Amino acid sequence: MGEARVGISLSDPELTLAHPVGNIDVWGDSFRAIDEVVEIAVTNEVSCIVVGLPLMLDGSEGKSARKARRWARNLTKRLAAPPESAAIRPDRVPDVVLVDERLTTVTAHRQLFQAQIRSRGHRPLVDQQSAVMILQSALNRHNHAGAMDA
């Protein structure tokens, strides 16, 4: 949960590859993004929403992780009772899952640097790239678990 932006990514219909969609500006209040996330989920018929969980390097939870958990709980509540403009059928309410996002921002900066994208414009791209990495991690786990079930 960024203080300025929340990066958004979606996957392909086969749940194989994550791609960036953009950012939602939150201006210091990430809870403002919840309605926009609901709208994106409805528009794209999303079945699961992945929220990054910013754990400490040792795996413990700090203030940011507690905020992400609270945000995910509020998102779940909003999905259960969406605004009229984003009506969700009760049988199609997306799941909300938390995924460890440690070091995604550092890795995203490194990838953008290697792609020779100037650091001046990194911040918005970093949020999108971090969202892609978080979703891709969840997709990889999902696909690996599915392969193991077969």
Residue pairs with C-beta under 8 A, 6 or more apart in sequence:
1 30
1 51
1 52
1 54
1 64
1 67
1 68
1 71
2 26
2 30
2 127
3 26
3 28
3 30
4 25
4 26
4 27
4 28
4 123
5 23
5 24
5 25
5 26
5 123
5 124
5 127
6 23
6 24
6 26
6 30
6 33
6 37
6 127
6 131
7 20
7 22
7 23
7 126
7 127
7 128
7 129
7 130
7 131
7 132
8 20
8 21
8 22
8 23
8 24
8 37
8 40
8 128
8 131
9 18
9 19
9 20
9 21
9 128
9 131
9 132
9 134
9 135
10 18
10 19
10 21
10 40
10 44
10 46
10 135
11 17
11 18
11 19
11 135
11 139
12 19
15 139
15 142
15 143
16 139
16 143
17 136
17 139
18 131
18 132
18 133
18 135
18 136
18 139
19 132
20 128
20 129
20 131
20 132
21 40
21 128
21 131
22 128
23 124
23 127
23 128
24 32
24 33
24 36
24 37
26 32
26 33
30 67
30 71
31 71
31 74
34 71
34 74
34 75
34 78
35 78
35 83
35 86
37 49
37 75
38 75
38 78
38 79
38 82
38 83
38 86
38 88
39 85
39 86
40 46
41 49
41 79
41 88
41 94
42 82
42 86
42 87
42 88
45 92
46 94
47 92
47 94
47 95
48 94
48 95
48 96
48 97
48 138
49 75
49 79
49 94
49 95
49 96
49 97
50 97
50 98
50 99
50 134
50 135
50 138
51 68
51 71
51 72
51 75
51 96
51 97
51 98
51 99
52 68
52 98
52 99
52 100
52 101
52 104
52 130
52 131
52 134
53 61
53 65
53 68
53 69
53 98
53 99
53 100
53 101
54 62
54 64
54 65
54 68
54 101
54 102
55 61
55 62
55 65
55 100
55 101
55 102
56 62
56 65
56 102
57 102
61 69
68 98
69 98
72 96
72 98
75 96
76 96
79 88
79 93
79 94
79 96
80 93
82 88
88 94
97 138
99 134
99 137
99 138
100 137
101 130
101 133
101 134
104 130
104 133
104 134
105 126
105 130
107 130
107 133
108 125
108 126
108 129
108 130
108 133
109 119
109 122
109 126
111 129
112 119
112 122
112 125
112 126
112 129
113 119
117 125
